[in-house]
């Protein structure tokens, strides 16, 4: 089991959630891993909506419960799971019982809390380290989308548990400089397990992968998830899984080839980093 955390200290949009969606969906199809996507967001269902249209949510929960032969509680997702954990009734497959399957035995999503009350959300956020510990028993890879709304203390607890941390930025010079200052002021973000990702990447910007990597004096080129119209449309329509399955047969001239190549590069770098860290242990 390994934990990969997607994080940013930038309040503005960095493409963090969609970058994680792209990476994990690709890896679930192309690599032999059992993956869990964990959303920690507050009043934000971006991750969930990439896979299922909102109006079909309740029907899907019932269908998944029937397929797994399990009884899913009236409260699904984090709320229901936390109640079970606090009652000390956890089982080896408890996480999958409260998550939604994208690809059976390949990719599950544990949705964000449904509460609209911030104080309630903060209480659920305290349980994420325990949830990660339980999930480690039944998943090969756990990807965590760390919310910008999470209390800093709880966010740091997840970062400390993570085997690999992917920091997300955009191509704005102010954000690039801000990341540079962050590394100088906090040595934690210079650790060998930290990777840099450029979300919504535009290869025509002068702040491209090569220039950003050179400017920041990175040992390896930064990662990137390019802006792709069809991908972003599929995210808004709940059709990301179908999008990646269609592209498996894309030829070299396909307009989406650059997008897939960059997502594939990120997948290889994450796998390599995990293997490298495992060897050093």
C-alpha positions in Angstrom: 0.0 0.0 0.0 1.1 3.5 -0.8 -0.5 6.9 -0.3 -0.1 9.7 -2.9 -1.3 13.1 -1.8 -2.3 15.9 -4.2 -1.9 19.3 -2.5 -1.5 23.0 -3.2 -1.3 26.0 -0.9 -2.8 28.2 -3.7 -6.4 29.2 -3.1 -7.1 29.8 -6.8 -7.8 27.0 -9.2 -4.8 24.8 -10.1 -6.5 21.9 -11.7 -5.5 19.7 -8.7 -8.6 17.5 -8.6 -8.8 17.0 -12.3 -5.1 16.2 -12.5 -5.7 13.4 -9.9 -8.7 12.2 -11.8 -6.7 12.0 -15.0 -3.8 10.1 -13.4 -5.8 7.6 -11.4 -8.3 6.8 -14.2 -5.4 6.2 -16.6 -3.5 4.0 -14.0 -6.6 2.0 -13.2 -6.9 1.1 -16.9 -3.2 0.7 -17.9 -1.6 -0.7 -14.6 -2.5 -3.7 -12.4 -3.3 -1.7 -9.2 -6.4 -1.6 -7.0 -6.8 2.2 -6.5 -8.9 4.3 -4.1 -9.6 8.0 -4.8 -10.3 9.8 -1.6 -12.0 13.2 -1.7 -11.5 15.5 1.3 -13.4 18.5 -0.2 -16.0 20.7 1.5 -19.1 21.6 -0.5 -17.3 20.5 -3.7 -18.3 17.3 -5.6 -15.9 17.9 -8.5 -14.2 14.5 -8.1 -17.4 12.6 -7.9 -19.0 14.4 -10.8 -16.2 13.4 -13.1 -17.5 9.8 -13.0 -21.3 10.1 -12.3 -23.9 12.7 -13.3 -25.4 14.0 -10.1 -28.9 13.0 -10.8 -27.9 9.3 -11.0 -26.0 9.2 -7.7 -28.7 7.6 -5.5 -29.4 4.9 -8.2 -25.7 4.1 -8.5 -25.3 3.6 -4.7 -28.2 1.1 -4.7 -26.8 -0.7 -7.8 -23.2 -0.9 -6.3 -24.7 -2.3 -3.1 -26.5 -5.1 -5.1 -23.4 -5.8 -7.2 -21.2 -6.2 -4.1 -23.8 -8.2 -2.2 -23.4 -5.7 0.6 -25.8 -3.5 2.5 -24.8 0.1 2.2 -26.0 2.3 5.0 -28.5 5.1 4.5 -25.6 7.5 5.0 -23.1 6.6 2.4 -19.5 7.9 1.9 -17.5 9.5 4.7 -20.5 10.1 7.1 -21.5 6.5 7.1 -18.0 5.2 7.2 -17.0 7.4 10.2 -20.0 6.1 12.2 -18.9 2.5 11.6 -15.3 3.3 12.5 -16.3 5.0 15.8 -18.4 2.0 16.7 -15.4 -0.3 16.2 -17.3 -2.5 13.7 -14.8 -2.2 10.8 -14.1 -5.1 8.5 -11.4 -5.8 5.9 -13.7 -4.5 3.0 -15.4 -1.7 4.9 -13.9 1.1 2.7 -15.2 -0.5 -0.5 -18.7 -0.8 1.1 -18.9 2.9 1.5 -17.2 3.9 -1.7 -18.4 3.9 -5.3 -16.8 1.6 -8.0 -15.6 3.1 -11.2 -13.9 0.0 -12.4 -14.6 -3.2 -10.4 -11.6 -4.2 -8.3 -9.6 -1.4 -10.0 -10.8 2.0 -9.1 -13.1 3.1 -6.2 -14.0 6.6 -5.1 -14.7 7.5 -1.5 -16.8 10.7 -1.8 -16.4 13.9 0.2 -18.7 14.6 3.2 -22.2 15.8 2.2 -22.5 18.2 5.1 -22.8 21.9 4.3 -21.8 22.8 7.9 -18.1 23.7 8.1 -17.8 22.7 11.8 -19.2 19.3 11.0 -16.8 19.0 8.0 -13.8 19.7 10.3 -14.9 16.8 12.6 -15.0 14.4 9.7 -11.6 15.7 8.5 -10.0 14.6 11.7 -10.8 11.0 10.7 -8.9 10.9 7.4 -5.7 9.5 8.9 -7.7 6.6 10.4 -9.5 6.0 7.2 -6.2 5.9 5.3 -4.9 3.3 7.8 -8.0 1.1 7.2 -7.9 1.6 3.4 -4.3 0.5 3.3 -5.4 -3.1 4.1 -7.3 -3.5 0.9 -5.9 -1.1 -1.7 -2.5 -1.0 -3.5 -2.6 2.8 -4.0 -4.6 5.5 -2.2 -4.8 8.9 -3.8 -5.9 11.8 -1.6 -7.2 15.1 -3.0 -6.4 17.4 -0.1 -8.9 20.2 0.2 -7.9 23.8 0.5 -10.7 24.2 3.0 -9.2 21.7 5.4 -7.6 22.8 8.6 -3.9 23.1 8.2 -3.2 20.7 11.1 -5.3 18.0 9.5 -3.8 18.7 6.0 -0.3 18.3 7.5 -1.2 15.0 9.1 -2.1 13.6 5.7 1.0 15.0 4.1 3.2 13.3 6.8 1.5 10.0 6.0 1.9 10.3 2.3 4.6 8.3 0.5 4.5 10.7 -2.5 3.3 14.3 -2.5 2.3 16.0 -5.7 2.2 19.8 -5.4 0.0 21.5 -7.9 0.7 24.9 -9.5 -0.3 26.8 -12.6 1.8 28.7 -15.2 1.4 32.1 -13.6 4.7 33.6 -12.6 3.4 34.7 -9.2 2.4 31.1 -8.3 5.7 29.7 -9.6 7.6 32.2 -7.4 5.3 31.4 -4.4 6.2 27.7 -4.8 9.9 28.6 -4.9 9.5 30.6 -1.6 7.6 27.7 0.0 10.5 25.3 -0.8 13.1 27.7 0.7 11.1 28.4 3.9 10.0 24.8 4.5 12.6 22.0 3.8 9.7 19.5 4.0 8.8 20.4 0.4 12.4 19.7 -0.8 12.1 16.0 0.2 12.8 13.4 -2.4 9.2 12.2 -2.3 7.8 15.6 -3.5 6.9 16.0 -7.2 5.6 19.2 -9.0 2.6 19.2 -11.3 1.5 21.9 -13.6 -2.3 21.7 -13.9 -4.3 22.9 -17.0 -1.0 23.1 -18.8 -0.5 25.1 -22.0 2.6 24.1 -24.0 2.5 27.4 -25.9 3.1 29.5 -22.8 6.7 30.7 -22.2 6.3 29.2 -18.8 6.5 25.7 -20.2 7.8 22.5 -18.6 11.4 23.1 -19.5 11.5 26.7 -18.5 9.7 26.2 -15.2 12.0 23.3 -14.3 15.1 25.3 -15.2 13.8 28.4 -13.3 13.1 26.3 -10.2 16.4 24.3 -10.6 14.5 21.0 -10.5 16.6 17.8 -10.9 13.8 16.4 -13.1 11.3 18.1 -15.3 8.0 19.1 -13.7 5.0 17.0 -14.5 2.0 18.4 -16.3 -1.6 17.6 -17.2 -2.4 19.6 -20.3 -5.6 21.5 -20.9 -7.7 19.2 -23.1 -11.2 20.2 -24.2 -12.6 16.7 -24.5 -11.2 15.7 -21.1 -12.7 18.8 -19.4 -16.0 18.2 -21.1 -16.1 14.6 -20.0 -15.3 15.7 -16.4 -18.4 17.9 -16.4 -20.6 15.2 -17.9 -19.5 12.3 -15.6 -17.8 10.5 -18.5 -14.1 10.4 -17.6 -14.0 6.6 -17.6 -15.4 6.4 -21.1 -13.0 9.1 -22.3 -9.9 7.2 -21.2 -11.3 3.8 -22.5 -11.9 5.4 -26.0 -8.4 6.7 -26.1 -6.8 3.3 -25.6 -7.1 2.7 -29.4 -6.1 6.3 -30.4 -3.4 6.4 -33.1 -0.4 8.7 -33.2 -2.2 11.4 -35.1 -5.0 11.7 -32.5 -5.5 15.2 -31.2 -5.5 13.9 -27.6 -2.1 12.2 -27.9 -0.1 14.9 -26.1 -2.5 14.8 -23.2 -2.2 11.0 -22.9 1.5 11.1 -23.2 1.8 13.6 -20.3 -0.6 11.6 -18.1 1.4 8.5 -18.9 4.7 10.2 -17.9 3.2 11.2 -14.6 2.1 7.6 -14.0 5.5 6.3 -14.7 7.2 8.9 -12.5 4.9 8.1 -9.5 5.5 4.4 -9.9 9.2 5.0 -10.2 9.2 7.2 -7.2 7.3 4.7 -5.1 9.7 1.9 -6.1 12.7 4.1 -5.4 11.5 5.0 -1.9 10.7 1.3 -1.2 14.3 0.3 -2.1 15.7 2.9 0.2 13.6 1.7 3.2 
